[in-house]
Amino acid sequence: MDLTKQFTAKITGTGSYLPEKVLTNNDLAKIVDTSDEWIRTRTGITQRRMADQETATSDLATKAAERAIEDAGITAEDIDLIIVATATPDMAFPSTACIVQKNIGAINASAFDLEAACTGFLYGLTIGEQFIKTGFYKRILIIGAEVLTKVLDWKDRNTCVLFGDGAGAVILERSEEGDGILSSYLGSDGKSGECLTLPGGGSRLPASYETIDNRLHYIKMEGTEVFKFAVRVMGSSALKALEGSNIKLEEVDFLVPHQANIRIIEAAAKRLHLSMDKVYVNLDQYGNMSAASVPVALDEAVKKGCIKKGDVVVLVAFGGGLTWGSSVIKWSK
């Protein structure tokens, strides 16, 4: 382990996994006061995926990890560290990352979870980058995975129509060629954290008859405030990362944004002077998958040939906390 030499970190493999069950807007209209037209015009979502009762976050994460490992042409024993970004872990402990480690047989890896809501994958990517740049680790598995449908209030049409389940993963490896992640930017605003919460189940409000009766174990969101925050921060976050990379706006080839709302995505593209054909959108098919959103979109964009070797790619997300983050990547695969 060389702790004096500087390296860059590049993505050498991607993978994703979605549950089979599709929940359409028309399906939701049967259980809550909404309609396909109401959801589509306000969000851009037409359907989302839903895990079954027996499936946990680690199950989705494991499958996405296996696909990323195969894509990178490595084995699980080659991995030095596993980071799982999730707001819906299997349990408080052990970490979902340790469960994934067991499932894939990554016997040489350390493992931990992190929680930055929808920005979690960008936080994980940036943390992994630091381990690699210092030479501490050579190969890191980073996963964003969520089973959000299990923490939705199906009586609240303002939140239950937005979210879906899924997992995406990348392999991050050492590079001496100067490609890969060129710059990253992270931020948070804890003063506004109450705009998006899941109040029950922690040490502040441990599970009780009262927390259950008051439906505190479900996502709560002030939609208007979150929307205004997201429109503002998505573009500015990406611009901050670009400033650190010395990449000009006109040099950006592709944008992979967090998939929360089509109007937010369009606002970010406009801020970056990008046409929508340079922006990957799968929001209509999957809804908001929180930490899984960006890695699933990235995997699909790569597999479809939207992103090619040498392209400058910007990843950007926002989420509960409130948090935000972005990365500028010179694609090397």
NUKOL-246119 format. One record per residue (C-alpha): residue in three letters; x, y, z. Coordinates in Angstrom, 1 decimal. Layout:
residues N
> rest,X,Y,Z
> ALA,X,Y,Z
...
end
This chain:
residues 333
> rest,X,Y,Z
> MET,0.0,0.0,0.0
> ASP,1.6,3.3,-1.2
> LEU,0.2,6.2,0.8
> THR,2.5,8.8,-0.9
> LYS,1.6,8.4,-4.6
> GLN,-1.5,10.1,-6.0
> PHE,-4.0,8.2,-8.1
> THR,-7.3,9.0,-9.8
> ALA,-10.4,6.8,-9.5
> LYS,-12.3,5.4,-12.5
> ILE,-15.4,3.4,-12.9
> THR,-14.6,0.0,-14.5
> GLY,-17.9,-1.8,-14.2
> THR,-21.6,-0.9,-13.7
> GLY,-24.7,-3.0,-12.8
> SER,-28.3,-2.6,-11.8
> TYR,-31.3,-4.6,-10.7
> LEU,-35.0,-3.8,-10.6
> PRO,-37.8,-5.9,-9.0
> GLU,-40.1,-7.6,-11.6
> LYS,-43.4,-6.2,-10.3
> VAL,-44.5,-3.0,-12.1
> LEU,-46.9,-0.6,-10.3
> THR,-48.5,1.7,-12.8
> ASN,-50.2,5.1,-12.2
> ASN,-53.5,3.4,-13.0
> ASP,-52.8,0.8,-10.3
> LEU,-52.3,3.6,-7.8
> ALA,-55.5,5.2,-8.8
> LYS,-57.3,2.2,-7.4
> ILE,-55.9,2.6,-3.9
> VAL,-55.5,6.4,-3.5
> ASP,-57.2,9.5,-4.8
> THR,-55.1,10.2,-7.9
> SER,-55.0,9.5,-11.7
> ASP,-52.5,8.7,-14.4
> GLU,-52.9,12.2,-15.8
> TRP,-52.4,13.9,-12.4
> ILE,-49.2,12.0,-11.7
> ARG,-47.7,12.3,-15.2
> THR,-48.3,16.0,-15.6
> ARG,-46.8,16.9,-12.2
> THR,-43.9,14.4,-12.1
> GLY,-43.3,12.7,-15.5
> ILE,-43.7,9.3,-13.8
> THR,-45.9,6.6,-15.5
> GLN,-44.8,3.5,-13.5
> ARG,-42.4,2.2,-10.9
> ARG,-41.0,-1.1,-9.6
> MET,-42.1,-2.7,-6.3
> ALA,-40.3,-5.4,-4.4
> ASP,-42.3,-8.2,-2.9
> GLN,-42.8,-8.8,0.8
> GLU,-39.8,-11.1,1.1
> THR,-37.3,-8.9,-0.7
> ALA,-35.1,-6.6,1.2
> THR,-32.6,-3.9,0.2
> SER,-29.7,-6.3,0.4
> ASP,-31.3,-8.6,-2.1
> LEU,-31.5,-6.0,-4.7
> ALA,-28.0,-4.6,-3.8
> THR,-26.5,-8.1,-4.1
> LYS,-27.8,-8.6,-7.6
> ALA,-26.7,-5.2,-8.8
> ALA,-23.3,-5.8,-7.2
> GLU,-22.9,-9.2,-9.0
> ARG,-23.6,-7.5,-12.3
> ALA,-21.1,-4.7,-11.7
> ILE,-18.4,-7.2,-10.7
> GLU,-19.0,-9.2,-13.9
> ASP,-19.0,-6.1,-16.0
> ALA,-15.6,-5.1,-14.5
> GLY,-14.1,-8.5,-15.2
> ILE,-13.1,-9.1,-11.6
> THR,-14.1,-11.4,-8.7
> ALA,-15.7,-10.5,-5.4
> GLU,-12.4,-11.4,-3.7
> ASP,-10.7,-8.6,-5.5
> ILE,-12.8,-6.0,-3.7
> ASP,-11.2,-4.0,-0.9
> LEU,-14.2,-2.0,0.3
> ILE,-18.0,-2.1,0.0
> ILE,-20.1,1.0,0.5
> VAL,-23.9,0.8,0.4
> ALA,-25.8,4.0,0.2
> THR,-29.4,3.5,1.5
> ALA,-32.1,5.1,3.5
> THR,-33.9,1.7,3.8
> PRO,-31.4,-0.7,5.2
> ASP,-32.4,-4.3,6.0
> MET,-32.0,-3.4,9.7
> ALA,-30.2,-1.0,12.1
> PHE,-27.3,-3.4,12.2
> PRO,-25.5,-5.3,10.9
> SER,-25.0,-3.0,7.9
> THR,-26.5,-3.8,4.6
> ALA,-23.0,-3.6,3.2
> CYS,-21.9,-6.5,5.5
> ILE,-24.9,-8.5,4.3
> VAL,-23.9,-7.9,0.7
> GLN,-20.3,-8.8,1.5
> LYS,-21.5,-12.2,2.9
> ASN,-23.8,-12.7,-0.1
> ILE,-21.2,-12.2,-2.8
> GLY,-18.2,-13.7,-0.9
> ALA,-16.1,-10.5,-0.8
> ILE,-13.9,-12.0,2.0
> ASN,-11.1,-9.4,1.7
> ALA,-13.3,-6.3,1.9
> SER,-14.3,-3.9,4.7
> ALA,-17.9,-2.7,4.5
> PHE,-20.1,0.0,5.8
> ASP,-23.4,1.8,5.0
> LEU,-23.9,5.5,4.6
> GLU,-27.1,7.5,4.6
> ALA,-27.5,10.8,2.6
> ALA,-31.0,9.9,1.1
> CYS,-31.2,10.4,-2.6
> THR,-27.7,11.9,-2.7
> GLY,-26.2,8.8,-1.1
> PHE,-24.6,7.3,-4.2
> LEU,-22.8,10.5,-4.9
> TYR,-21.5,10.7,-1.3
> GLY,-20.4,7.1,-1.6
> LEU,-18.7,7.7,-4.9
> THR,-16.8,10.7,-3.5
> ILE,-15.7,8.8,-0.3
> GLY,-14.5,5.9,-2.5
> GLU,-12.6,8.3,-4.6
> GLN,-10.7,9.5,-1.6
> PHE,-9.6,6.0,-0.5
> ILE,-8.3,5.3,-4.0
> LYS,-6.6,8.7,-4.6
> THR,-4.5,8.2,-1.4
> GLY,-3.6,4.6,-2.4
> PHE,-5.3,3.2,0.7
> TYR,-7.5,0.9,-1.5
> LYS,-7.3,-0.2,-5.1
> ARG,-10.9,-1.5,-5.8
> ILE,-14.2,-0.4,-4.3
> LEU,-17.8,-1.6,-4.8
> ILE,-20.2,1.3,-4.4
> ILE,-24.0,0.5,-4.3
> GLY,-27.1,2.7,-4.1
> ALA,-30.1,0.5,-3.2
> GLU,-33.6,1.2,-1.8
> VAL,-36.8,-0.6,-1.1
> LEU,-38.8,2.6,-0.6
> THR,-42.3,1.1,-1.2
> LYS,-42.1,-0.4,2.3
> VAL,-41.9,3.0,4.0
> LEU,-44.6,4.8,1.9
> ASP,-47.9,5.9,3.3
> TRP,-50.4,4.5,0.8
> LYS,-53.0,7.0,2.0
> ASP,-50.8,10.0,1.1
> ARG,-51.1,10.6,-2.6
> ASN,-48.4,13.3,-2.5
> THR,-45.7,10.8,-1.6
> CYS,-46.8,7.3,-2.5
> VAL,-46.9,8.1,-6.2
> LEU,-43.3,9.3,-6.4
> PHE,-41.1,6.4,-5.2
> GLY,-39.9,3.0,-6.4
> ASP,-37.5,0.2,-5.6
> GLY,-34.2,-0.7,-7.2
> ALA,-30.4,-0.9,-6.9
> GLY,-27.4,0.2,-8.9
> ALA,-23.7,-0.5,-8.4
> VAL,-20.3,0.5,-9.7
> ILE,-16.8,-0.8,-9.4
> LEU,-14.3,2.0,-8.7
> GLU,-10.6,1.3,-9.4
> ARG,-7.2,2.9,-9.3
> SER,-6.0,4.7,-12.4
> GLU,-2.6,6.2,-13.2
> GLU,-3.8,7.7,-16.5
> GLY,-5.6,10.8,-15.2
> ASP,-9.1,9.7,-16.4
> GLY,-12.1,8.8,-14.3
> ILE,-13.4,11.2,-11.6
> LEU,-12.1,14.7,-12.3
> SER,-13.9,16.6,-9.6
> SER,-16.7,16.1,-7.0
> TYR,-18.7,18.5,-4.9
> LEU,-20.9,17.7,-1.9
> GLY,-23.1,19.9,0.3
> SER,-25.9,19.9,2.9
> ASP,-28.3,22.1,4.7
> GLY,-29.4,20.6,8.0
> LYS,-31.6,23.7,8.8
> SER,-34.0,22.6,6.1
> GLY,-33.9,18.9,6.9
> GLU,-37.6,18.8,8.2
> CYS,-38.8,19.2,4.6
> LEU,-38.2,15.5,3.9
> THR,-38.1,13.0,6.8
> LEU,-38.9,9.5,8.0
> PRO,-39.5,10.4,11.7
> GLY,-40.2,7.0,13.4
> GLY,-38.0,4.2,14.3
> GLY,-34.8,5.9,15.4
> SER,-33.6,7.0,18.9
> ARG,-35.6,10.2,18.8
> LEU,-38.9,8.3,18.2
> PRO,-38.4,4.6,18.8
> ALA,-41.1,2.3,17.6
> SER,-44.2,2.3,19.8
> TYR,-47.9,2.0,19.5
> GLU,-48.1,5.8,19.4
> THR,-45.5,6.2,16.5
> ILE,-47.4,3.5,14.6
> ASP,-50.8,5.0,15.2
> ASN,-49.5,8.4,14.0
> ARG,-48.0,6.9,10.8
> LEU,-44.5,8.1,11.7
> HIS,-42.7,5.2,10.1
> TYR,-43.5,6.5,6.6
> ILE,-41.9,9.2,4.4
> LYS,-43.1,12.8,5.1
> MET,-42.4,15.5,2.6
> GLU,-43.2,19.2,2.1
> GLY,-43.3,18.8,-1.7
> THR,-43.3,22.5,-2.6
> GLU,-40.2,23.3,-0.5
> VAL,-38.3,20.3,-1.7
> PHE,-39.1,21.2,-5.4
> LYS,-37.9,24.8,-5.0
> PHE,-34.7,23.5,-3.3
> ALA,-34.1,20.9,-6.0
> VAL,-34.5,23.3,-8.9
> ARG,-32.0,25.7,-7.3
> VAL,-29.4,23.2,-6.2
> MET,-29.2,20.6,-9.1
> GLY,-27.8,23.1,-11.5
> SER,-25.6,25.0,-9.1
> SER,-24.1,21.7,-7.7
> ALA,-23.1,20.5,-11.1
> LEU,-21.5,23.9,-11.9
> LYS,-19.5,23.7,-8.7
> ALA,-18.1,20.3,-9.7
> LEU,-17.3,21.6,-13.2
> GLU,-15.4,24.5,-11.7
> GLY,-13.2,22.1,-9.8
> SER,-12.5,20.0,-12.9
> ASN,-11.5,22.8,-15.2
> ILE,-14.1,21.4,-17.7
> LYS,-16.1,24.0,-19.6
> LEU,-19.9,23.7,-20.0
> GLU,-19.6,23.2,-23.7
> GLU,-17.3,20.2,-23.1
> VAL,-20.0,18.2,-21.2
> ASP,-21.2,15.3,-23.3
> PHE,-23.8,13.8,-21.0
> LEU,-25.8,14.4,-17.8
> VAL,-27.0,11.7,-15.5
> PRO,-29.3,13.4,-12.9
> HIS,-31.2,12.1,-9.9
> GLN,-34.6,11.0,-11.2
> ALA,-37.1,12.8,-9.0
> ASN,-39.2,15.0,-11.2
> ILE,-39.0,15.8,-15.0
> ARG,-39.4,19.5,-14.4
> ILE,-36.4,19.5,-12.0
> ILE,-34.3,17.5,-14.6
> GLU,-35.3,20.0,-17.3
> ALA,-34.3,22.9,-15.1
> ALA,-30.9,21.4,-14.4
> ALA,-30.3,20.7,-18.2
> LYS,-31.2,24.3,-19.0
> ARG,-28.8,25.6,-16.3
> LEU,-26.0,23.5,-18.0
> HIS,-27.0,24.6,-21.5
> LEU,-27.6,20.9,-22.4
> SER,-30.3,19.7,-24.8
> MET,-32.5,16.9,-23.4
> ASP,-31.0,14.4,-25.8
> LYS,-27.8,14.7,-23.7
> VAL,-29.6,13.9,-20.5
> TYR,-30.5,10.4,-19.4
> VAL,-34.1,10.0,-18.1
> ASN,-35.7,6.8,-16.9
> LEU,-38.0,8.6,-14.4
> ASP,-41.1,7.6,-16.3
> GLN,-40.3,3.9,-15.9
> TYR,-39.0,3.7,-12.3
> GLY,-40.0,6.9,-10.4
> ASN,-37.7,8.2,-7.7
> MET,-35.4,5.4,-6.4
> SER,-33.5,7.6,-4.0
> ALA,-29.9,6.4,-3.7
> ALA,-30.4,3.9,-6.5
> SER,-31.6,6.5,-8.9
> VAL,-28.2,7.7,-10.3
> PRO,-26.4,4.4,-10.5
> VAL,-29.3,2.7,-12.2
> ALA,-29.5,5.5,-14.7
> LEU,-25.8,5.4,-15.2
> ASP,-25.7,1.7,-15.9
> GLU,-28.5,1.9,-18.4
> ALA,-26.9,4.9,-20.2
> VAL,-23.7,3.0,-20.5
> LYS,-25.3,-0.3,-21.6
> LYS,-27.4,1.6,-24.2
> GLY,-24.3,3.3,-25.7
> CYS,-25.3,6.8,-24.7
> ILE,-22.0,7.2,-22.8
> LYS,-18.8,6.3,-24.7
> LYS,-15.1,6.2,-23.8
> GLY,-13.7,9.7,-23.5
> ASP,-17.0,11.4,-22.8
> VAL,-17.3,14.0,-20.1
> VAL,-20.2,12.9,-17.9
> VAL,-21.8,14.8,-15.0
> LEU,-23.6,13.0,-12.2
> VAL,-25.8,15.2,-9.9
> ALA,-28.3,14.5,-7.2
> PHE,-30.2,16.1,-4.3
> GLY,-32.0,14.5,-1.3
> GLY,-33.1,14.5,2.3
> GLY,-30.9,16.1,4.8
> LEU,-31.1,18.3,2.9
> THR,-28.1,17.1,0.8
> TRP,-26.7,17.5,-2.7
> GLY,-23.7,16.3,-4.7
> SER,-22.2,16.1,-8.1
> SER,-19.2,14.5,-9.9
> VAL,-17.5,15.2,-13.2
> ILE,-16.2,12.0,-14.9
> LYS,-14.1,11.5,-18.0
> TRP,-15.5,8.1,-19.0
> SER,-12.7,5.5,-19.4
> LYS,-14.5,2.3,-20.2
end
